[in-house]
């Protein structure tokens, strides 16, 4: 591959996408690739409705719409926190839990109140992340992975974002929000799934993609 190609992250949210961008740059550092956000494009469309019944399905919706608009290989993710004692809540509704505009500090407080009588050994939980790569010719590739942990009894740490301050990783003895970003980017659910996705992305970037009809979904 001699000329610079583009990979577009299907997002308008720069803070949420920073972790994805860092992981992509690390995985594609030796290739002539420009990584952009959908928000970088003039007249970029609003995010499509995420109405699938799976994380992978929501990631596909975003990646496919982005590829159709930008005519570039597009990358999207969808992730959620699943708490076993709450029957998997908030799950796919993690961002919208207690209201989409509600600060995560409030969301975490509500979850901790719901778990106040649940002992630590039963506060098992996981972050689940799915990513989708969409090629302008219609090909779709999906990948999924998880990070197992427990819900802490109180928020701890100032790093990370979202529910990181209450997600305790027993093997590390701390929450995700207590980890430096460079270390979190090696062990997180998003980092794990990216290790699956980046080789496929490298493969796609190394070849000339010819237009074709129909979709192909691999996982």
C-alpha positions, 0 to 999 in steps of 0.5 A, a space after each residue: 500500500 503506497 498511498 495514504 488511506 483513511 479509517 474513520 471512527 463512526 462517532 461524533 464524540 471525541 472524548 469517547 473515541 479517544 481510547 479507540 483512536 489511541 488503540 488504532 494508532 498503535 496497531 496501525 503505526 507502521 502503515 500510511 493511514 489517516 485516522 479520522 472521526 466522522 465528526 471531522 467531515 463537513 455535513 456529517 449525518 447525525 448518529 443512526 438509531 442503535 436499535 439492534 438486539 446485540 452489541 455487535 448489531 449496534 456497532 454494525 449499524 454505526 459502521 455501515 452508515 459511516 462507510 456509506 457516507 465517507 466511502 472509507 473503511 469505517 470502524 465502530 464499537 458498542 459496549 456495556 456493563 453487565 452486572 450479574 446480580 442485576 440480571 445483566 443491567 445496565 447492559 446494552 442500555 449502559 449509556 442511556 441508563 437513568 437518562 442519556 444526559 445523566 452524569 455517570 457519577 449519578 448513574 454509578 450512585 444509582 447502581 451502587 444503591 441497587 447493590 447495597 445489600 449484595 456482598 462483594 462475592 456476588 457483585 460479579 460483572 463484566 464489560 462487554 465490547 463489540 466492534 464492527 469494521 465496514 468496507 464501502 463495498 458492503 463487507 462487514 466484520 465483527 468482533 467481541 470480547 469481555 473483561 471480567 470483574 466486580 462492582 466496587 462498594 464505592 467509586 475509586 480513581 480519577 482516570 478513565 470514563 463512564 463506569 470505570 471508577 466502580 469496575 474493580 479488577 480483582 487480579 489487579 486489586 484496583 478499579 479501571 479508573 485507578 489505572 494509567 491510560 497506557 496500562 488500561 489500554 493493554 488490558 481493557 475489554 476494548 483493548 482485547 477486542 481490538 487485538 482481534 480487529 486490528 489484524 483484519 483492518 490491516 489486511 483490508 488496508 493492504 488490498 484494493 477493495 473492488 465494489 461488489 453487491 451484498 454483505 458478508 458478515 464474519 465474526 
